[in-house]
């Protein structure tokens, strides 16, 4: 069975960057937004809509199909049907990735979806001040929000991530009992964290 690392993360905690660094150091495949792109290829839904579903509450009237809106469908509950289809495709794609090679997968409920593969499950979090600083440094604040507004954005994103995760799993997003390792990146350099993890994970 391939070696798998899954990473859940708070917005602005550096979880995505940590995942990429780990993949590079371990020479594992890295999957994050690639999952969104593959779902789009298989369903012909727009990547923007898929992204809004897998990490945020679905938005009514948002274009869910390239060049169309959900009102173009005759289904009784189009939004629900689309959400279920996206999750089913996400589940299938993540399983295929886990079967293909050793890998690091960021978000997407991968820790739960791949529970039978015994992945090493990491959750990354940080203090709010650190998350605000990292968002600004990494260009995740294109609107140049005030600290108050950016703080609200971080809270909102994490709230929606938790809602999505809790809906599709029997675990609680961010609960230490759901993970093998929880990392507070507030006072840490991600390069150093990744280096330490490569020496700790999968040591024979």
RACORGI-V215750 format. One record per pair of residues at least 6 apart in sequence whose ideal C-beta (glycine too) atoms are under 8 Angstrom apart, sorted by the first residue. I is the first residue (numbers start at 0). GAP is how many residues later the second one is. D is the distance in whole Angstrom. If there is no record, write none. Layout:
[[I & GAP & D] [I & GAP & D]]
This chain:
[[0 & 116 & 6] [0 & 117 & 7] [1 & 96 & 6] [1 & 97 & 7] [1 & 98 & 8] [1 & 99 & 6] [1 & 100 & 5] [1 & 101 & 7] [1 & 115 & 8] [2 & 25 & 7] [2 & 99 & 4] [2 & 100 & 8] [2 & 117 & 8] [2 & 199 & 6] [3 & 94 & 5] [3 & 98 & 7] [3 & 99 & 6] [3 & 100 & 8] [3 & 101 & 7] [3 & 110 & 6] [3 & 113 & 6] [3 & 114 & 8] [3 & 115 & 4] [3 & 116 & 7] [4 & 14 & 7] [4 & 17 & 6] [4 & 21 & 8] [4 & 23 & 7] [4 & 98 & 7] [4 & 99 & 5] [4 & 100 & 7] [4 & 114 & 6] [4 & 115 & 5] [4 & 117 & 7] [4 & 196 & 7] [5 & 98 & 8] [5 & 99 & 5] [5 & 100 & 8] [5 & 104 & 4] [5 & 105 & 4] [5 & 108 & 7] [5 & 113 & 5] [5 & 114 & 7] [5 & 115 & 5] [5 & 116 & 7] [6 & 8 & 5] [6 & 9 & 8] [6 & 11 & 7] [6 & 12 & 5] [6 & 15 & 8] [6 & 97 & 7] [6 & 98 & 7] [6 & 99 & 5] [6 & 100 & 7] [6 & 115 & 5] [6 & 116 & 8] [6 & 117 & 6] [7 & 7 & 7] [7 & 99 & 7] [7 & 103 & 6] [7 & 113 & 7] [7 & 114 & 7] [7 & 115 & 5] [7 & 116 & 7] [7 & 157 & 7] [7 & 165 & 7] [7 & 166 & 7] [7 & 171 & 7] [8 & 6 & 2] [8 & 7 & 7] [8 & 9 & 8] [8 & 97 & 7] [8 & 98 & 7] [8 & 114 & 7] [8 & 115 & 4] [8 & 116 & 7] [9 & 114 & 7] [9 & 115 & 5] [9 & 116 & 6] [9 & 121 & 7] [9 & 144 & 8] [9 & 148 & 5] [9 & 164 & 7] [10 & 120 & 7] [10 & 124 & 8] [10 & 129 & 8] [10 & 142 & 8] [10 & 143 & 5] [10 & 146 & 4] [10 & 147 & 5] [10 & 150 & 7] [11 & 114 & 7] [11 & 118 & 8] [11 & 119 & 3] [11 & 120 & 7] [11 & 122 & 5] [11 & 123 & 5] [11 & 128 & 7] [11 & 142 & 5] [12 & 111 & 5] [12 & 112 & 5] [12 & 113 & 4] [12 & 117 & 8] [12 & 118 & 6] [12 & 121 & 7] [12 & 172 & 5] [13 & 110 & 6] [13 & 112 & 7] [13 & 120 & 6] [13 & 171 & 5] [13 & 176 & 5] [14 & 91 & 7] [14 & 107 & 8] [14 & 109 & 4] [14 & 170 & 8] [15 & 16 & 6] [15 & 90 & 5] [16 & 121 & 7] [16 & 173 & 5] [17 & 104 & 8] [17 & 106 & 6] [17 & 165 & 8] [17 & 167 & 7] [17 & 172 & 5] [17 & 175 & 6] [17 & 176 & 6] [18 & 11 & 7] [18 & 13 & 7] [18 & 85 & 5] [18 & 86 & 8] [18 & 87 & 5] [19 & 10 & 6] [19 & 12 & 8] [19 & 84 & 8] [20 & 169 & 6] [20 & 170 & 6] [20 & 173 & 4] [21 & 6 & 7] [21 & 82 & 5] [21 & 172 & 5] [21 & 175 & 6] [21 & 176 & 7] [21 & 179 & 8] [22 & 6 & 7] [22 & 7 & 4] [22 & 80 & 7] [22 & 81 & 4] [23 & 6 & 8] [24 & 169 & 6] [24 & 170 & 7] [24 & 173 & 5] [25 & 76 & 7] [25 & 78 & 8] [25 & 172 & 6] [25 & 175 & 8] [26 & 75 & 8] [27 & 73 & 7] [27 & 74 & 4] [27 & 75 & 5] [27 & 76 & 5] [28 & 68 & 7] [28 & 71 & 7] [28 & 72 & 5] [28 & 73 & 7] [28 & 74 & 4] [28 & 75 & 7] [29 & 73 & 7] [29 & 74 & 5] [29 & 76 & 8] [30 & 63 & 8] [30 & 66 & 5] [30 & 72 & 6] [30 & 73 & 7] [30 & 74 & 5] [30 & 75 & 7] [31 & 73 & 8] [31 & 74 & 4] [31 & 75 & 7] [34 & 55 & 6] [34 & 58 & 6] [34 & 59 & 7] [34 & 62 & 8] [34 & 70 & 8] [34 & 73 & 6] [35 & 11 & 5] [35 & 14 & 5] [35 & 15 & 6] [35 & 18 & 7] [36 & 10 & 6] [37 & 51 & 8] [37 & 55 & 5] [38 & 6 & 7] [38 & 11 & 5] [38 & 47 & 6] [38 & 50 & 5] [38 & 51 & 6] [38 & 54 & 7] [39 & 6 & 7] [39 & 7 & 5] [39 & 10 & 6] [41 & 47 & 5] [41 & 51 & 8] [42 & 7 & 8] [42 & 42 & 6] [42 & 43 & 7] [42 & 46 & 6] [43 & 21 & 6] [43 & 22 & 7] [44 & 19 & 6] [44 & 20 & 6] [44 & 21 & 8] [44 & 37 & 7] [44 & 41 & 7] [45 & 17 & 6] [45 & 18 & 7] [45 & 19 & 7] [45 & 20 & 5] [47 & 14 & 7] [47 & 15 & 7] [48 & 9 & 8] [48 & 13 & 6] [48 & 14 & 6] [48 & 15 & 4] [48 & 16 & 8] [48 & 33 & 8] [49 & 36 & 6] [51 & 6 & 6] [51 & 7 & 6] [51 & 10 & 6] [52 & 29 & 7] [52 & 30 & 6] [52 & 33 & 5] [52 & 111 & 8] [53 & 32 & 7] [53 & 36 & 7] [53 & 53 & 8] [53 & 54 & 6] [53 & 110 & 7] [54 & 52 & 7] [54 & 102 & 7] [54 & 105 & 6] [54 & 106 & 5] [54 & 109 & 6] [55 & 101 & 7] [55 & 104 & 4] [55 & 105 & 8] [55 & 108 & 8] [56 & 103 & 5] [56 & 106 & 7] [57 & 21 & 6] [57 & 24 & 8] [57 & 25 & 6] [59 & 19 & 7] [60 & 8 & 6] [60 & 9 & 8] [60 & 10 & 8] [61 & 7 & 8] [61 & 8 & 8] [62 & 6 & 5] [63 & 6 & 5] [63 & 14 & 8] [63 & 15 & 8] [63 & 18 & 6] [64 & 7 & 7] [69 & 8 & 4] [69 & 9 & 6] [69 & 12 & 7] [70 & 7 & 8] [72 & 8 & 8] [74 & 6 & 5] [86 & 81 & 6] [89 & 18 & 6] [89 & 19 & 8] [89 & 23 & 8] [90 & 22 & 5] [93 & 11 & 6] [93 & 14 & 6] [93 & 16 & 5] [93 & 19 & 5] [93 & 20 & 6] [94 & 18 & 7] [94 & 19 & 7] [96 & 6 & 6] [96 & 8 & 7] [97 & 7 & 8] [97 & 16 & 5] [97 & 19 & 5] [97 & 21 & 8] [104 & 9 & 8] [104 & 14 & 8] [106 & 54 & 8] [108 & 55 & 8] [108 & 56 & 6] [108 & 59 & 5] [108 & 60 & 6] [109 & 9 & 7] [110 & 8 & 6] [110 & 10 & 4] [110 & 60 & 8] [110 & 67 & 7] [110 & 68 & 7] [111 & 53 & 8] [111 & 56 & 7] [111 & 57 & 4] [111 & 58 & 8] [111 & 59 & 6] [119 & 60 & 5] [119 & 61 & 7] [119 & 81 & 6] [119 & 82 & 7] [120 & 57 & 7] [120 & 58 & 4] [120 & 59 & 5] [120 & 60 & 7] [121 & 57 & 6] [121 & 58 & 7] [121 & 59 & 5] [121 & 60 & 8] [121 & 61 & 6] [121 & 75 & 8] [122 & 51 & 6] [122 & 53 & 8] [122 & 55 & 7] [122 & 56 & 4] [122 & 58 & 8] [122 & 59 & 5] [122 & 60 & 7] [123 & 58 & 8] [123 & 59 & 5] [123 & 61 & 6] [124 & 49 & 7] [124 & 57 & 7] [124 & 58 & 7] [124 & 59 & 6] [124 & 60 & 7] [125 & 8 & 7] [125 & 58 & 6] [125 & 59 & 5] [125 & 60 & 5] [126 & 57 & 8] [126 & 59 & 4] [127 & 23 & 6] [127 & 26 & 7] [128 & 57 & 8] [129 & 55 & 7] [129 & 56 & 4] [129 & 57 & 8] [130 & 23 & 6] [131 & 15 & 6] [131 & 18 & 5] [131 & 19 & 6] [131 & 22 & 7] [133 & 6 & 8] [134 & 6 & 5] [134 & 15 & 6] [134 & 19 & 7] [135 & 14 & 8] [140 & 9 & 6] [144 & 8 & 7] [160 & 12 & 6] [161 & 10 & 8] [161 & 11 & 4] [161 & 12 & 7] [164 & 6 & 7] [164 & 8 & 4] [165 & 6 & 6] [165 & 7 & 6] [170 & 6 & 8] [170 & 7 & 4] [171 & 6 & 6] [175 & 6 & 5] [182 & 10 & 6] [184 & 8 & 7]]
